[in-house]
Each structure stands twice: as structure tokens, then as C-alpha cells.
Amino acid sequence: MTKEFRRDPITFELMQHAIAATADQMAVTVVRTARSTVAKEVMDFSTALCNADGELVALGLCLPLMLGSIPPAIRAVLKRYGDDCHPGDVYVLNDPYDGGAHLPDIYMFKPVFIGNSLLGFACTVMHHADIGGIAAGGISSAASEIYQEGLCIPPLKLFDRGKPNETLLSMIRRNVRVPETVMADIHSQVAACAEGEEGLTALVREFGLETTLWYLRDLLDYSEERTRDAIKKLPDGEFSFCDYLDDDGVTADPIPIRVTLKKLGEELTADFTGSAPQVKGAINMTRSYALSSVYFAVRCILDPDIPNNEGFFRPLKVVTVPGTIVDALPPAPVASRVLTAIRTSDALLGALAQMLPDRVLACGVATDCNISVSGMYPDRKPFVQLDWLPGSWGGRPDKDGIDHLAGLCSNFSNTPVEVIEIESPLLVEEYALVPDTAGAGKFRGGLSVTRKWRLHGAEEAKVHMRADRLKFLPYSLRGGKTGRPAQTLLSSEGAIRGMPSKFQVTIKRGDWIQHQTAGAGGWGDALDRDPENVLDDIRDGRISPERAREEYGIVLSPDGRSVDREKTEALRATLRKRKNEGAGKIF
């Protein structure tokens, strides 16, 4: 006879936090054991735990945009191996059209058994330093179909009852540019899954098998209850927003991402009907990342104490049209799909800002910029260097945007200059905040960030650059202003020229590339900003006195050390009057 369970508050809290801690400990294992800069510095990976049904029960504190991509991946594994699952198995995949997201992301699942009973799965997903294909690191806007993007792995066993699949391992090793690094990172994922296995079995030792199995399902019901209750308190209605990608790197056409949020009762629907058709360039994304974008955006407005699991997903409905930029069909290229996921998240937050105008920040700049540099040293040793350049946060309803911090949806870490210079033939000659680039507002946006890479330790290198916001700027809110646009410069053969948002080029020793992210949007009317806050920005070099006068109506004393309050109030009154009359700026 099956034992009947009821939720015991103490046991529930212990179980909930133990599961979350296990997922986080798996992430620590990756950082400690991974070899690539992508994993150990950028931390482009995630860890998770699933129950015996393959439902996500915990996600490590890693990348929010991977939140919704794990369930489709494990469903693909269960579809193929549901009746062929044994202790010691480890499954992998990266096929974007069969559970994956893009080819550099390898998903790994290890079933956890107690005797003959399946308890759940330990899961990791990691962006690898290379997966073959047209561009090192698997990130390019040049591919026109997925077959050009690298090695595609359907759901397969990496280990079968503890025995490694040497054929698969050999195939991976032979198809990547830096096999030692890639294989080391694969073993790092295996180690993290083993850590997850130990964490789940420890729960059984503490609470027993039946109790653990019950709470691994009840935790989902609890999250669903909390989420429905939180959504119920939001205002009903429809809220629409459209944001744009500059282009796909093949044509110059802008790419709209349209979303309508429909809130009714305790459910919320995100409808992407009207978004652009899938494109020729490699910035398409599969539906799993549309789901992730929605889950991330809604998480931003709900109680952070609601556990990250599949129960949170249940009240959220997502409508996509197959064959569009947010739900691409094969063989569409998807290598740079994270750029579209970021912009999709921006559009969703724009819609939520209409629903909750005093709770959502203005648009910032996440990891729009990625550069891939590859080639060989003079001794024929290969190198691959991937670098993501995070921008800054938009102005918030009660605070300025944060300068140079990864976007909420991406949560990447900064790659230290010293690491880049040690592990590649690149010199980073500039890495700085750029004054006078932030969107003005009562609470200003964050500043643009610039980084300059020069090739000095190799004769030549292939570069793939993927950036955005050169044309369509991060939006402001509540009367704020947009920041300055992004830009990329290339110095080659003694000439410096501006580059498009996405390009591929071969550079020679001494050539350099410099990218400057866009400035983040401001929140609220700039003429309402506290003059002392403007003065602080002038002292810190974030804004010039000339721009302070133009954007904020601030007049400094003759010595430039303080604000002339009387002249500032007079200038602001004039600026407000001209604005209300529709005359625009007076400068």
C-alpha cells in the first residue's frame, strides 16, 4: 500500500534548500574543474536537477536564459532512452532541433538510481570552446544552414552502464579545433553530474526513498501555487511591445520581435505572433529559447523566493509561429541565437513595463557583443579565444543603471584582461567606460563599455564578430532618453574603418578591433534628476559639464566644483517650457 504524504513545512524547507544547494554545488564543481575560459571565467554553463519524470526541480545560480531549455532537452533523451536507462549511463546532445539550443551547448544528463528505482537526473549544459564548423567557438553570423555550424549530436549515450562511448568521444575530439580543452570540459560536466548524483542520494539517506520522490514532485506543485497566486495579483489586460535587431549579418533589414502579454486571472500568455520570419543569418532561435526568455522576464517581476523549477512554468503560456525568428525550423542556422534571446527578453520587459510602469527598469545592454578569434601560433599550436563584452543596466525606477554589469538575462562573468593575454595571442589595449554615452534620466542608464583587441602573438587570425544596437538603441522609460549607439572599428593595413554589426574577417599581426557597446536607456525625466547626482557623475568622469547642461539643465559654479542652484532652476524651467511647447532642444 502506497504511503500517503502531506507537506510538512520543516521537511519541505530542508528538502527545498538541499536540492537548490546541490544544483549550486554542481556549478562550483564546473568552475573548479573546467579548462576553458568560456566555462571557468565567463561561466557560460548551467546546472540542474530533474525528478524521475524528467521535470526540472532546481536550477543552479547560473544563466537565466537556460532555465527553459533543459526540459525540452531531457524530453528528447527520455523519448529515445526511456526504456534503456541504467545506473552509470550518461546522455549527451546538442542538436537544436532535437532538444538542444545551438551546437556549442552540450547538454548532459546522468540518471540517479537507488537500487533499481530511478530517483531523478543530474543535468549540466555548457558552452564549449569549440564544436567545429565555420567559426571557432561555434558562434557566427556567417553560416546559412546548421550543417555549417559544427558537429551536431543527437541524443546519445556518452557512458553506457559506466563504460565510455569511445566512438562518440573520438568523433568529438576529431572535429574540434582545441580537443584538449573541449574534452577536459566534457569531463568537467561529468564530474558535476556526479556531484548532483551524490546530492540526490544524500537526500534519500536522510529522508528515505519514498519521501524524497514525493517531495521532488511536491516542490513543483508548491512553485505552481506560489506563481499562480503572484500572477493573480497583477493587473489583467493586454500589453504589447516591439523591439528590433539591427540585422542578421546577411542583409541590412531590421528584424522585429513583437510580443503581446495577455494577463487573465492566474495565467499569463506571451504571444509572439507578428515577429519576423526566420532569417538567413545565424541569429535564429528555436522555441526552447523563446520559452526561456518568457520565464526569465516573468521571474523579474515575481517574488524571488519562488523556487526555480517546472512548476513555475505551468501558469505561463507561450505562443510562437513555426518558421519565425523565435521558432526557427531546420535547417536554419542558430549559432548566435542568444542575441535574439536577449532582444526577445528586452521586448518582454518592455511589455511588462506597460503593465507595471514603476517596477521595470529601462533597457540595458546584455552580452550583445561576442568576438571569436582563432588561428595558430608560429609553432602550429591552435588557439581559440572567445570574448563576450557585457554592457550596462538601464536606469531603474529608484536607482541609476549599473555600469558594466552583465544583463539580467545572461548573467555572464567578466573575462579578465590578464586571462585573455595569457591564453591567446591577443593584447587588450583598452578596456574602459565611455563618458557621455548613458541614456539621460531621473535615473540614468549605465555607460557604454569599450574593449580593444590587438593581434600580436600570431601572424594571422580569423575573427567572427557578432554585435548589435548600432541602429536600434536600448529603449528608455517614463520620459528618459536613449544612450549612444554601439560601434565597431577595425584597424588593418594602416587604415581604420567602421564595421557593421556582424562580420567575418582575417586580421594580421598588429591589426586591432575595438567595440563599444551602446549606452543603456534612462528612466524618468532627466530634468528631475537630483543635481548633486549629476555633479557626482561629473566628478567621476561619467559625464562632461557640457552634456550635464544640455541633458540635465545643470549649471556649475564658475570654479566647476558645485551646482549653481539659482541658474540651474532657471535653465530647467526654460527647458521644461520648451519641451512642453514641443520646440525640442535649445542647444
N, C-alpha and C positions, 0 to 999 in steps of 0.2 A: 504494500500500500504506500502510495506516494505521500511523503510528509507535507503537511500544509504549512506555509510560511506567511508571516506578516512582517512588515517592515519595522524592524527595531531601530530606533533612532541612533543609539550608540553604535551598534554593529554597522549600520548604514554609513555613518560618518567615518568609522575606521576603514571600512571597505573602500569607500569612495576616495579617500585621500591616499590609501595604499596603492590603489590602481593608478591614480594620477602620478604618484611619486615613482612608480615603476616605469611609466612611459617617459618621465623626465630623466630617470637614471639611464634608460636606454640612450637618450640623447647625449648624456655625459660620456657614455661609452664610445659613441661615434667620435666625438671631439677628441677623446684621448687616444683613439686607435687609428683614425683616418690619416691618410697620407697627403691627399690633395689639398691645395689652398681652398678650392671650392667647398670642401667639407669642413676642414678644421678651422678656417678663418672666416669665410663668408657664411658658413653654416647653412648651406643650401641643401637641407635634408629635413625629414620629419620622422617621428617615431609614433607608434600607436599600438593599441591592444584591441582585439576583437573577441567577441564571445564565440561559442561553438557554432552559432548560426551565421557567423561572418559579419555581425553587426558591430560597428565601431563603438567601443565603450570608453576609450580615453585617447587623447591626442597629446603628445609631448608639447612643451612650450617652444615650438619651432616656427614653421611657416604657416600662417593662417590660410593662405591660398591652397594648401594641400589638404585642408580639412575635408572637402567634399570629394576628393579624388580617390581616397582609399576604398570606400565601399564599392565603386564600380570595378576596381582592380581585384578585390578579393572575390567578388561575384564571378569574375572571369575565371579565376583559379578554381573555385568550387564547381563551376559548370563543367570544367574539364576533369577535375580530380576528386570530385565529391565522394566517389566510391573507392578511391585509390589513395587514401590518406593514412599515413602511418607515422609512428614515432620515428624521429630522425629525418623526416622529409623537410626540405626547404624548397619553396617555389619562387620563381622569378618571372618577370615580364616587363616589357617597356612599350609594347605595341599600342599606340594612341587610339587605334580603332578596335582594340580588344582589351580594354581595362586600363591602359596607360594614359599618359598625358602628352609627353614628347619623348623622343628617343633617348636623350641623355639621362632621363629619370628612370632608374631601375627600381621597381617595386619588389620587395622580398617579404615572404610570409613563412613563418615557421609554426606548424601546429603544435599545440601543447597538450600532452596526454597525461592522464593519471590512470595508470594501468591501461585498460582498453577504452577508457572514457575520454572523449575529446573535450577538453576544457575551454579552449579558445585558440587564438592565434597571436603571435608576436609579429609586428609589422614594422618595416622601415622602407623609406623611399629616399633615394639620394641622387642628386645631380652629379654625374661623373665627369671627370676631367676631359674625357673624350669618348665618343661612341662611333668614330669613323665618319664617313660622309664628306660633304663638300667643305665643311668648316670645322676647324678644331673646336672641341667642346660641344659640338652638335648644335650650335646656335648660329643661324644665318638667316638673312632675308633673301638670299640668292636662289635657294632651291625652289624649283617649280613643282615638284612632287615629292612625296615622302621617301621614295626609293633613293633619292639623292642625299638624304639626311643622316644616313648611317645604318648600323646594324639593328634590325628590327627583331625583337624576341617575343614570340607568343608565350602564353603561359606554359612554362616548362619546369621540370624538376632540376634544381641545382644540386640537391642531395636527395638520394633515394634510400630511405631507411639508414641514413648515416653515411652512405657511400657517395662520394662526389661524382658528379657527371663530368668526367674529364673531356668528353667530346664538346659539350657546351662551353666549358671553361677555355678549351683550346680555341674554339671559334671566336669567343670574345677577345682573348689575348691577341689573336692574329689580326683582328680587324680594327684595332685602336692604335693611335699614334704613340701613346705612352703606356704600354702594357703593365709595367711595374706599378705605376700609380693606380691604374684602374683596378688591377687585381687586388692590390692592398686595400682599396676602398670597398671592394666587394666583400673581402674577409672582415672588414670593419662592420659592415651590415650584418654579417653572420654573427659576429660577436655581440652586437646589440640585440639581435633576436634571441640569442641565448640568455642575455640578461633579462629580457622580458619573460622568457620561459621560466627562469628561476623566480622572478617576482610573482608570477601567477601560481606556481606550485607552492610558494611560501604561504599564500592565502589559504590554500587547501590544508596545509599543515596546521594553520592557525584556526580555521573555521570549519573545516570539513568540506567534502566534495559537493554534497547537495546544497549546502548553504551558499557556497561560493558560486555555483552555477545559477542559483536563484537570484542572487544579488547582481550578477553580471547582466541579467535581463531587467531586473527591477530598477537598476540605475538609469536605464533608458526611459522607463515609464516616469521616473521622477523628473528627468530633464524635460520630457514632453509636457508634464503637468506644469512645471515652472514656466516653460516657454509659452504655452497657451495662456496662462494667467497674465504674463507680461504683455503679450500681443493684444489681449482683450482690452488693456488699459490705453492702447494707442488710439488716436482718432481714426474713425472709419473714413473711407474716401479713396479717390484715385489720384496718384501723384506721378507726373511724367517728367522725364529729363532726357536730354540727348547730349552726348559728348563725342568727340571726334579723335581719331588717329590721323596724323598728318598724311600718311600714305602707306603703301605696302612695300616700298622699295623697288617695285617694278614699274608702276605708273605713278603719276603725281596726284591721282584722285584722292580726295579726302574720304575717310571711312567712318560713317556714322554708327554709333551704338546707341540705340534707343531702348528705353525701358519704361514701363508703366507699373507702378506698385499699386496693387488693389488690396486694400485692407477692409476686411469684413469680419466682425466678431473676433474669434480667436485664431483666424488663419490669415496668412499674408501670401499673396501671389505676385511674383515678378514675371512680367510678360515682355519678352524681347522682340516681339513682332515689329517689323519695320527696320530692324538692323540691317546693315549692308550684307549683300551676298558674299559668300566666301571668295577670297581673292587669290591672285596668282602668287603673291609673295608669301613667305613662310611665317605669317603672323596670325594664321587661322588658329582657332582653338576648338577642342572637342567639348561636348556638352558637360563633361565632368567638371571642367573649369568654370563654366557658367554657373553650375551648382555651387562650386567653391566660392565664387565671387559673391553670390547671394548670401550664403551662410556667413561669410566674413562681414558683409555690410550690416546685416541684421544683428550680428553679435555686438557691433559697435554701439548699438542703442539699447541693448538689454543688460540686465544685471550680470556683471562679470562672474558672479558666483554660480550661475547655471553651468553645470558640467558640460564640457565639450564632448558630445557623443551623438549617436544617430537619433536619439530621442528628440534632440533639439531640432533635427531636420523635419520631423513629422508634420508640424503645422505650416511648413513653408512649401509652397508650390512654385515650380519654375516652368515657364512656357518658352520653348525655343523652336525655331523653324529649321529643320534639317536643310543643310546646304547654305547656311548663313555663316557669317564671321564668328558667331558664338556657338555654332553647332555644325562644324565642317564635316563633310563626307569624304571618304577616301577617293583618290589618293592625294588629297590636298596636303601641302606641306604645313607643318605646325611647329617647327623648331623654335621660333620666337614667340610662341603663344602666350608667354607670361606678360608681354607688353599689352596684348588685348585683354588679358585678365585684369591687369592694373586699370586700364581705361574703363573696363566694364564696372569695376569697383567704384571708380570715380563717378560714373553715371548713376549708379545705385545710391551713392551717398548724396549726389545732387537731388535725387528724388526724395530721399529721406529728409533732406534739409527743408523741403517744402512741407513735409508732414510735421517735422519738429524743428522749426526755424531757430530755436535757441539752444539746440543740443548738438548740432553737427558743425564740424569745422569746415573752413573753406578748403578748396582743392590744393593739395600739395603735390610734390613730385616724388614718386617712389623710385624704383630701380628701372627707370625708363632707358637708361644708358647701359649697354653692355658692349665690351670690346673683347674680341678673341684674337690673340696673336700667336702664331705658330711658325715653326721652321726648324732649322738645325744649327747647332753650334759649329764652329770650324772643325771640331773633331767628329762631326756627323752624329752627335748625340741629339735626339729630338727634344724640343721643348714645346709646351703649350701653356699659355698664360691667359686665364680668363679674369676679367675685372668688371665688377658692377659698381657704378657710381651713384649712390643714393643722393637724392636731393634734399628737400626740406619739407616740413609740415606747413599746411595752411594756417592762417590765423584762426583762433578758436573763439568761442563766444565769451570767454573771460580771460584769455591769455594770448600772447603772441604765438605765432608758429615757431616750432623748434628748428634752429638752423642745423642743417646737415645731419639728419637722422632718417634712417630707412623708413619708408612708408609703412603705415599700419598693416597693409595687406601683405607686404613682402617680408618685413622683419629681418632683412639681411644684416650681417655684421660688416663693419668696415675692414677692408684689407689693408694692413699696414704697409706703408711705403717700403720699409726695410724688407718685408717678406717678398714683395714683388721684385725688388732689386737682387735679392739673394737667389730666388728661384727662377729667374728668367733673365734674358739679356737686355732688359729694359731699364732705363733710368726714369724716375719720376721727378721732373724738374720743377713742377709747380703743383701744389695741392692746397687750395685756399677757398675761403668765402669771397664772394664778389660784391663789393659795396653797390648800393643804389639799384639793386635788382629785385628786391622783395616787393610784393604787392602791398600798396599802402592801405591802411585801415585803422579803425579804432584799435584793433589788434592786428598788427602787420603780419604778413606771411614771412616764411623763412627765406633766407638769401639763396641765390644761386651758388653752386659749388663748381669749381673748375679743377681739372686734373690734366697734366701734360705728360705724355709718354714718349720717350725718345729711344730708338733702337741704337744700341751701342756695342753689344757683345756678339753680334752675328752679322753676316754680310747682307742678309735679306730676311724678310718675314712676310707671311700672308696675314692680312688684317681683315676681319669682318666686324663692322660697327653697326649696331642697332640702337637707334635713339629715337626721340620723338619730342613733341612740344616746340618745334621750330616755328610752326604755323598756328596751331590751336593751343592757346595758353591755358594754364590751370585757372579755373573759374574762381571768382571772388563771391562773397555772400554779404547780404544785408548792407549794400552800398559801398562795399570795399572795392579795391581796384586790383586788376591783374598785375602780375610781375613781368619781368623782361623775358623774351623768348630764349630758348636754348640755341646754341650754335656749336659747330664743329669746324676746326681749322686743321689743314694738312700742310706741312712744310716739306717739300720734296724738290730736289734739284735747284735749290736756292729760291724757289717761289712759294709763297703762302697763298692758299686759296680756301674759300669756304666750301664746305661739303654738304651734301644732302643728309637727311636724317638717317638713311640706311645705305651702306655702300660696302664694296669689297675692293681691296687694293693691295698691291705688293709694294712694300717700302724697303728702302736700302739703309745701310748703316748711316747714322746721322740724321735720318728723317725723323720727324716727330708729328704726333697727332695730339690735339688738345680739344677737350669737350667741356662746355659749360652748360650745366642744367638750367632749366627755366626757373624763374623765381616763383615762389608759391603765392597763392591768392590771399588777399587781405579780407578781414571780417569787420564789417561796420564802417561807418563814415570816418574817413581819415581826419576830418576836422573836429571830431570828437575825441581824438587821441590825447591822452594826458601829455601836456608839453614837456614835463620832466622825463617821460619815457622817450620822447623824441630826442631830447638833449642827451640822454644816456646813449642812444644809438649813435649820435654824432661823436660823442667822446670815444665810443668803442670802434669807430671807423665803419659802422654798418651803413651809414647814410651821410651824404655831404650836406653842408649848410644850404647849398643852393636847392637841392632836392627837398630838404626839410621845409624850406619856404614855399616851394612850388606845390608839393603834395599835401603838406600838413598846415600850411599857413603859419609857420613858426618864424618869428623874427628874433634874432640873437642880439644881445647887448654888443656895444662896439668892440669889446675885448673878446667876444665869441665864447665866453665862459658861462653865460647864463641866458635865460629867456627874458626878453623884454615883454613883460606881460601886457602892457597897455597897447603896444604896437601889434602884438600877436592877436589880441582880441579884435582890434580894428580890422586887420587883414582878414581874419577868419570871417568876420561879419560881411566883408565885401565879397569874399569867395562864396559864401553861402547864398548871398543875394544873387550873384551872377549865375550860380548853379540853378537856383530856383527859377530864374528867368530863362533858363535854357541857353545862356550865352556861352557856356563852356569855360575853358580856362582863360585867364587873363595874361598868361605868360606865353 
